Amino acid sequence: MRCTTGLPVLSSRGVQYLKTSAVGRLATSARLLIQGLGDLKPDDHHALDNLNIPPVDLNLMLIKNVSILQSSALLPGRDILIENGKIAKIGRDLQDENDDEVIDGRGKLAIPGLVNCHTHLAMTLLRGYADDMELMPWLREKIWPLEARLTEEDIRWGVKLGCLEHIRFGITCFNDMYYFPDAAAAATKEMGLRAFMAGVVFDMKPEFLSQAEPFIRRWKGDDLIVPTLGPHAAYTCSEETLQKVKEVADRNDTMIHIHLSETREEVDGFLLTKGKSPVEYLDSLGLLNERLAAVHCVWLSEEDCYLLAEKKANVVDCTVSNLKLTSGIAPLNTLMKAQVNVCLGTDGASSNNNLSLFEEMKVTAIVQKNAYHTPEAFSAEQIWRVATENAYRAFGLNMGMHEGALADLALIDLQRPWFYPQTNIISHLVYSMTGGVDTTIVNGKVLMREGFIPGEAEILEEAQKRFLHLTS
């Protein structure tokens, strides 16, 4: 059936054509989309992707009969009322008088969204491009030369590809540092995710520093994008550059996102030329504080750990990337004993090579047990808190499963083999989960429902074209 408007949406029997007025009702179209998925033919997916239907944006949403975690206990049969982008109420038998949107949560677990605390999202375009190399040869011989060819459009599609992956892994917010930050921020906002976004700063491109403050001013106050500063590292930024970064951060009250003490080569170089570790060097410039996200921190002395704690800096560990680049293993147990706020990131997809924080949790916990030769180090409960509570603390996010929190949630399908027997759900989330995020919600908007994300096929196709062009 074809109406004169010719705008395709899904009915319960697949792709059909309805009038524009019906499509304009987001709640109705969302229900039709989901109901029709079971009957789709391969060609229908492309028709659906061409719709460009925006995320469902409703003032009120009710998730019914979903399980939640309280401490480590699984509490079934809860309802979550979402209003104006926040969790308004959690309880039993809640009613949504307006009935804007009701999600059936039976057989699912609602968790607060995960935060990827360090990534370079557009590097999804470089996934698999330069494997099996150490960090500095990887950067100098492969990554930096190819990055010199990146355009704004490359960044836009690379970020969209990364957002798809984040949505599928239940990641609702990420901390990013890369090129063309305006394009990255716009693409992220279009995809509906939350992000802390910085344009990279280093001395090879002095104009990047002068572009940083205007970027901050353009995006400050946005509901999803928080602009930050991204000096690449102490070894790629001069003292003068780092001092100017601090001035901009102080003037605008913004976070600073930097790679720190990532390799033995970096640390040895600073000890030789400055007589200080990279951590001590940043402290001498006044950069160690609660607004700092210090990434990697692999090669730290005990004094470095306690200095980071004293200055309340946040440390972002990227275990999988560090292992793949043979950079080393961060002393997380020592950092946490010193009471440093430690959280997790995946790094870019070119050095990981995926964006799964579930995998990051598992590998981090297992590696730390072996690094400290004790199986009690980093229990499932502890690494879960590192990935959730510590991340929220680092970025000042009011997230969690409580009333008043941001409505950034993931619904996980518990009817998967790796969740049985259902005796210890946090253990299963950390050590067993390989998939099963069913629905992802950010700011009260449904970005993925029952595994479906509008526009996915177009993004995958364009990303493939971009990679082939970059490497031709």
C-alpha positions in Angstrom: 0.0 0.0 0.0 1.3 3.5 -0.9 -0.1 6.8 0.3 0.5 10.0 -1.6 3.0 11.1 1.1 5.3 8.2 0.3 7.0 8.1 3.7 7.9 4.5 4.8 7.4 3.3 8.3 7.0 -0.2 9.7 3.6 -1.8 10.6 3.2 -5.2 12.3 3.7 -6.9 8.9 6.8 -5.1 7.7 7.5 -1.9 5.8 4.3 -0.1 4.7 3.4 3.4 3.9 1.4 5.6 6.3 0.4 9.2 6.2 2.8 11.8 7.4 0.6 12.7 10.3 0.8 9.2 11.7 4.6 9.1 11.3 4.8 12.4 13.2 3.5 10.8 16.3 6.8 9.5 17.7 5.4 7.1 20.2 3.2 5.5 17.6 5.9 5.2 15.1 8.3 3.7 17.7 5.8 1.0 18.5 5.2 0.2 14.9 8.9 0.0 14.2 9.5 -2.5 17.0 6.4 -4.6 16.2 7.5 -4.9 12.6 11.0 -6.1 13.1 10.2 -9.8 13.3 8.8 -9.8 9.7 11.5 -7.7 8.0 13.1 -8.9 4.8 16.7 -7.9 4.1 15.7 -5.1 1.7 13.3 -3.7 4.3 16.2 -2.9 6.7 17.5 -0.4 4.1 14.1 1.1 3.6 13.9 1.5 7.3 17.3 3.1 7.6 16.4 5.7 5.0 13.6 7.0 7.3 16.1 8.9 9.5 13.5 8.8 12.3 14.9 10.7 15.3 15.2 9.1 18.7 11.9 8.8 20.6 11.8 12.0 22.6 9.0 11.9 25.2 8.5 13.9 28.4 7.2 10.8 30.1 8.2 7.1 29.9 7.4 4.2 32.0 9.5 1.0 32.2 7.4 -1.8 33.7 8.3 -5.0 35.5 12.1 -4.6 35.1 14.8 -6.0 37.5 17.2 -3.6 39.1 20.3 -4.1 41.2 20.5 -2.9 44.8 24.0 -3.4 46.1 24.5 -6.9 44.6 21.0 -8.1 45.0 18.6 -8.6 42.1 15.2 -6.9 42.7 12.6 -8.0 40.1 9.3 -6.4 39.3 10.2 -2.8 39.6 8.8 0.1 37.6 10.9 3.1 36.5 9.1 6.4 35.7 11.1 8.8 33.5 10.1 12.4 33.3 11.9 15.2 31.5 15.1 13.3 31.1 15.3 12.2 34.8 14.3 9.2 36.8 11.2 10.5 38.6 10.3 7.4 40.6 11.2 3.8 41.1 8.7 1.4 42.7 6.0 -1.2 42.1 2.8 -0.8 40.2 3.5 2.7 39.0 1.1 4.3 36.6 1.8 6.8 33.8 -1.4 8.7 33.5 -0.4 10.2 30.1 0.7 6.8 28.8 3.2 8.5 26.5 5.5 5.4 26.2 5.5 2.2 28.1 8.4 -0.3 27.8 8.0 -3.9 28.9 10.9 -4.7 31.1 10.0 -8.3 31.8 13.1 -10.5 31.6 15.4 -7.5 31.6 17.8 -5.8 34.0 18.0 -2.0 34.1 21.4 -0.6 34.8 22.6 3.0 34.8 24.4 3.8 31.5 28.1 3.1 31.4 30.7 5.9 30.8 33.7 5.3 28.5 36.1 7.5 30.3 38.7 7.7 27.5 38.4 7.2 23.8 39.1 8.7 20.4 35.8 7.8 18.9 36.5 8.6 15.2 39.4 6.1 15.3 36.7 3.4 14.8 37.6 4.1 11.1 41.1 2.8 11.8 40.0 -0.4 13.5 42.4 -3.2 12.4 44.6 -0.8 10.5 47.8 -1.1 12.5 47.8 -4.1 14.8 50.7 -5.8 16.6 52.9 -2.7 17.3 54.3 -0.8 20.3 52.9 2.6 21.0 55.5 5.0 19.6 56.1 3.1 16.3 52.4 2.7 16.0 51.9 6.5 16.4 54.8 7.7 14.3 54.7 5.2 11.5 51.0 4.4 11.1 48.5 6.5 13.0 49.8 10.1 12.8 50.5 9.9 9.0 47.0 8.5 8.3 45.3 11.0 10.7 46.9 13.8 8.7 44.5 12.8 5.9 41.3 12.9 8.0 38.6 15.4 7.1 35.6 16.7 9.0 33.4 14.3 7.2 35.6 11.4 8.1 35.4 12.5 11.8 31.6 12.8 11.5 31.1 9.3 10.2 33.8 7.8 12.4 32.1 9.3 15.5 28.7 8.0 14.3 30.2 4.5 13.9 31.6 4.7 17.4 28.3 5.9 18.8 26.6 2.9 17.2 29.0 0.7 19.1 28.6 2.6 22.3 24.8 2.3 22.1 25.0 -1.4 21.5 27.3 -1.8 24.6 25.0 0.2 26.9 27.5 3.2 27.0 25.5 6.4 27.3 28.4 8.9 27.8 32.0 9.1 26.7 35.1 11.2 27.2 36.7 12.0 23.9 39.9 13.8 22.6 40.5 14.0 18.8 40.4 16.2 15.7 37.6 18.4 14.4 35.8 18.6 17.8 32.8 20.6 16.4 32.1 17.9 13.9 32.5 15.2 16.6 30.2 17.0 19.0 27.5 17.6 16.3 27.6 13.9 15.2 27.4 12.8 18.9 24.4 15.0 19.5 22.7 13.8 16.4 23.2 10.2 17.6 21.7 11.2 21.0 24.7 10.3 23.3 26.2 12.3 26.0 29.9 13.3 25.7 32.8 15.2 27.2 34.5 16.5 24.1 37.9 18.0 23.5 39.9 18.9 20.4 43.4 17.5 20.7 46.2 20.0 21.5 49.8 19.4 20.7 52.8 21.4 19.4 52.8 19.8 16.0 49.6 21.8 15.3 49.9 25.1 17.2 46.6 26.3 15.8 44.7 23.6 17.8 45.4 25.5 21.1 44.0 28.8 19.7 40.9 26.9 18.6 40.2 25.3 22.0 38.6 28.2 23.8 36.2 29.2 21.0 35.1 25.6 20.9 34.4 25.6 24.6 32.4 28.8 24.3 30.3 27.4 21.4 29.3 24.2 23.3 29.2 25.3 26.9 25.7 24.9 28.4 24.6 22.2 25.8 22.3 19.5 27.3 24.5 16.6 26.0 27.9 17.9 25.1 30.4 19.2 27.7 33.4 20.9 26.1 36.8 20.1 27.7 40.5 20.6 26.9 42.6 17.8 25.4 46.4 18.3 25.6 47.7 15.1 24.0 50.5 14.4 26.5 53.3 16.1 28.4 55.8 14.8 25.8 53.9 16.3 22.8 53.1 19.7 24.5 55.7 22.2 25.6 55.6 23.7 29.1 54.3 26.9 27.5 51.4 25.1 25.8 50.5 23.3 29.0 50.5 26.5 31.0 48.2 28.1 28.4 45.9 25.0 28.6 45.7 25.5 32.4 44.8 29.2 31.9 42.0 28.3 29.5 40.7 25.6 31.9 40.8 27.9 34.8 39.1 30.7 32.9 36.3 28.4 31.7 36.1 25.9 34.6 36.6 23.0 32.3 38.1 19.5 32.7 41.5 18.6 31.2 42.0 15.2 29.5 45.6 14.0 29.0 47.6 10.9 28.4 50.1 10.5 31.3 52.9 8.1 32.1 51.8 5.7 29.4 55.2 4.1 28.6 58.5 3.5 30.3 60.1 5.5 27.5 58.0 8.5 28.4 58.8 8.3 32.1 62.5 7.7 31.6 62.7 10.7 29.2 61.2 13.0 31.8 63.4 11.8 34.6 66.4 12.4 32.3 65.4 15.8 31.0 63.3 17.3 33.8 64.5 15.4 36.9 60.8 14.7 37.6 58.3 12.0 36.7 55.5 13.1 34.3 53.1 13.2 37.2 55.5 15.5 39.2 56.0 17.6 36.2 52.3 18.2 35.7 52.0 19.0 39.4 54.7 21.6 39.1 52.6 23.3 36.4 49.4 23.2 38.6 47.6 20.7 36.4 46.9 18.0 39.0 43.4 18.6 40.4 39.9 17.2 40.5 39.3 18.5 37.0 42.0 16.3 35.5 41.4 13.0 33.7 44.8 11.4 33.6 44.7 8.5 31.1 46.8 5.3 31.3 49.1 6.0 34.3 50.9 2.7 33.7 54.4 3.6 34.9 53.9 5.2 38.3 56.0 5.2 41.4 54.3 4.9 44.8 55.0 8.6 45.3 53.2 9.4 42.0 50.2 7.4 43.2 50.0 9.4 46.5 50.5 12.7 44.7 47.6 11.9 42.4 45.5 11.1 45.4 46.5 14.2 47.3 45.6 16.4 44.3 42.3 14.5 43.8 43.1 13.8 40.1 41.1 11.1 38.3 43.0 8.2 36.7 41.5 6.4 33.6 42.8 2.9 33.1 42.7 1.4 29.6 43.9 -2.2 30.3 43.1 -3.8 26.9 44.8 -1.1 24.9 47.8 -1.0 27.1 48.2 -4.7 26.8 47.8 -4.7 23.1 50.4 -2.0 22.7 52.6 -3.7 25.3 52.8 -0.5 27.3 52.4 -2.3 30.6 49.9 -2.8 33.5 48.8 0.1 35.6 49.2 -0.3 39.4 45.5 0.0 40.1 45.6 -1.7 43.5 48.3 0.8 44.7 46.3 3.7 43.3 43.1 2.7 45.0 44.8 2.1 48.3 46.0 5.7 48.0 42.3 6.5 47.4 42.7 7.8 43.8 39.5 7.8 41.9 40.1 5.2 39.2 37.8 4.6 36.3 37.8 2.8 33.0 38.2 3.6 29.3 38.6 1.6 26.1 40.9 4.0 24.3 40.3 4.2 20.5 39.1 1.2 18.5 42.4 1.2 16.6 44.3 0.0 19.7 41.7 -2.1 21.5 39.9 -3.0 19.0 36.4 -2.6 20.3 34.5 -0.2 22.7 33.1 -2.7 25.1 33.4 -1.7 28.8 32.1 -5.2 29.8 35.2 -6.7 28.2 37.3 -3.9 29.8 36.0 -4.8 33.2 36.7 -8.5 32.8 40.2 -8.1 31.5 41.1 -5.4 34.0 40.0 -7.5 37.0 41.8 -10.6 35.8 45.0 -8.8 34.9 45.1 -7.0 38.3 44.6 -10.3 40.1 47.7 -11.7 38.3 49.7 -8.5 38.7 49.3 -8.6 42.4 49.3 -12.4 42.7 46.1 -12.5 44.6 42.6 -13.7 43.4 41.0 -11.4 45.9 42.2 -8.3 44.1 39.5 -6.6 42.1 36.3 -8.6 42.8 33.4 -8.3 40.4 31.7 -5.9 42.7 34.7 -3.7 43.0 35.4 -3.5 39.3 31.7 -2.8 38.7 31.9 0.2 41.1 35.0 1.4 39.3 33.2 1.3 35.9 30.1 3.0 37.3 30.3 5.0 40.5 33.9 6.1 40.0 33.2 7.2 36.4 30.1 9.2 37.5 32.2 10.9 40.2 35.1 11.7 37.8 32.8 13.6 35.5 30.3 15.0 38.0 27.4 13.0 36.6 24.2 12.5 38.6 23.8 8.9 37.4 22.7 5.7 39.1 19.5 3.8 39.8 17.9 6.4 42.1 15.2 9.1 41.8 16.5 12.4 40.4 19.3 10.7 38.4 19.8 11.3 34.7 17.6 8.9 32.7 20.6 7.3 31.0 19.9 3.6 31.2 20.6 0.3 29.5 18.2 -2.6 29.6 20.0 -6.0 29.4 18.3 -9.2 28.3 18.7 -11.6 31.2 17.3 -14.5 29.1 20.7 -15.3 27.7 22.7 -18.4 28.6 25.6 -16.5 30.2 23.2 -15.1 32.8 22.2 -18.6 34.1 22.0 -19.8 36.7 21.0 -16.4 38.0 22.9 -16.5 41.3 25.3 -13.6 41.1 24.3 -11.1 38.5 27.2 -8.7 39.0 29.6 -11.6 38.5 27.8 -12.5 35.3 27.9 -8.8 34.1 31.7 -8.6 34.6 32.9 -12.1 33.8 30.3 -13.7 31.5 28.5 -11.1 29.4 29.3 -11.1 25.7 26.2 -9.3 24.5 22.6 -8.8 25.3 22.0 -5.0 25.7 18.5 -4.8 24.5 17.6 -1.1 24.9 19.6 2.0 25.5 18.1 5.3 26.8 19.9 8.7 27.1 18.3 11.8 28.5 15.0 10.0 28.5 15.2 9.2 24.8 15.2 5.7 23.4 18.3 5.3 21.1 18.1 1.5 20.7 15.0 -0.6 21.3 15.1 -4.4 21.1 18.4 -4.2 19.4 17.3 -1.8 16.6 19.0 1.5 15.9 17.5 3.6 13.1 20.0 4.5 10.4 22.6 1.9 11.3 23.0 0.4 7.8 23.8 3.8 6.3 26.5 4.5 8.9 28.1 1.1 8.3 28.2 1.6 4.6 29.6 5.1 4.8 32.3 4.1 7.3 33.5 1.4 5.0 33.8 3.9 2.1 35.7 6.3 4.4 38.2 3.7 5.4 38.9 2.5 1.9 39.4 6.1 0.8 41.8 6.9 3.7 43.9 3.9 3.0 43.9 4.0 -0.8 
